[in-house]
């Protein structure tokens, strides 16, 4: 089965247990392997709920929906700017994603 990005964005994304997560908003491609590596899913454009789903978490894709594992974690939009990241002996300020 082949599907375009436009068609993919219209499909509902649900967990194996039936919870609706939203629709695909973007995809991350692995250009070396020429495949979709991750799906960014959001409940709605205005909602803060976003999910970054690995291709390994996708159980099935059909013309009706995308089914994913129940253990999909929500991605937070909060960024901790004050965090320090150690690079070798150098300590640099960095942004870290957290829930």
C-alpha positions in Angstrom: 0.0 0.0 0.0 1.2 3.5 -0.8 0.1 6.7 0.8 0.9 10.4 0.4 1.7 12.7 3.2 -1.5 14.5 2.6 -3.5 11.3 3.1 -1.4 10.3 6.1 -2.2 13.6 7.9 -5.9 12.8 7.6 -5.7 9.4 9.4 -6.5 9.2 13.1 -3.7 7.9 15.3 -5.0 5.5 18.0 -3.4 3.3 20.6 -3.8 -0.4 20.6 -6.3 0.0 23.5 -8.3 2.5 21.4 -7.3 5.9 22.8 -7.3 8.6 20.1 -4.0 10.5 20.1 -4.7 12.8 17.2 -3.4 13.2 13.6 0.0 13.2 12.1 1.4 16.8 11.9 4.9 16.1 10.6 7.2 13.2 9.9 11.0 12.7 10.3 12.7 10.9 7.5 15.9 8.8 7.6 17.4 9.8 4.3 20.1 7.1 4.5 17.6 4.3 4.8 14.8 6.2 2.9 12.1 5.6 5.5 10.0 7.4 8.0 11.8 7.4 11.3 9.3 9.2 13.5 5.8 10.6 13.4 4.8 13.8 15.2 1.2 13.5 16.3 -1.0 16.3 17.8 -4.5 16.2 19.2 -5.3 19.5 17.5 -3.5 22.6 16.2 -4.4 24.4 19.4 -3.9 21.6 21.8 -0.6 21.3 23.8 -0.7 17.5 23.6 2.0 16.2 21.2 3.5 12.8 20.7 6.7 11.8 18.9 6.2 8.2 17.8 9.0 6.0 16.6 8.4 3.8 13.6 9.0 0.8 16.0 5.9 1.9 18.0 3.7 1.7 15.0 1.7 -1.5 14.9 -0.3 -0.9 11.7 -1.1 1.7 9.0 -4.3 1.2 7.0 -6.5 3.5 4.9 -8.7 4.1 8.0 -6.2 4.7 10.9 -2.7 4.3 12.3 -2.5 2.0 15.4 0.4 2.5 17.8 1.7 0.9 21.1 0.0 1.8 24.3 3.3 3.0 25.8 3.6 6.1 23.6 4.8 9.1 25.7 3.6 12.6 25.4 6.3 15.2 24.3 6.4 18.3 26.4 6.8 21.8 24.9 8.6 23.0 28.0 12.3 23.7 27.6 14.6 24.2 30.6 17.0 26.9 29.4 19.0 27.0 32.7 20.4 23.5 32.4 24.1 22.9 31.9 25.4 20.3 29.6 29.0 19.0 30.2 31.0 18.4 27.0 34.3 16.8 27.9 35.8 19.3 30.4 33.8 22.2 29.1 30.5 23.1 30.7 28.0 24.9 28.3 24.5 26.1 28.7 21.9 24.2 26.8 18.2 23.5 26.2 16.8 20.2 27.5 13.4 18.9 26.7 11.5 17.6 29.7 7.9 16.8 30.8 
